[in-house]
C-alpha cells in the first residue's frame, strides 16, 4: 500500500482536498495541505492517486509500504 505525503511546495490550492477530501485536509495556519488519513485499500489508494495527479505543483508524493 502506498503512503502519501505533501511537501513544502504546496500552494494551498485545495486541488487535493477537492479530489480526495477524506484523505487530504488543509492546515489553514500553515497554509498548506496535509495527509489526514492514509489509504487502507486499493480503492482508497486510487482516490489518493487522483489527488496526486491533480496537484499543479507536484507537492504530493508517495512511498511504497
Secondary structure, DSSP 8 states (H G I E B T S, - for coil): -EEEEE-TT-----HHHHH-TTTEEEETTTTEEEESS---SHHHHHHHHHHHHH-TT--EEEEE-
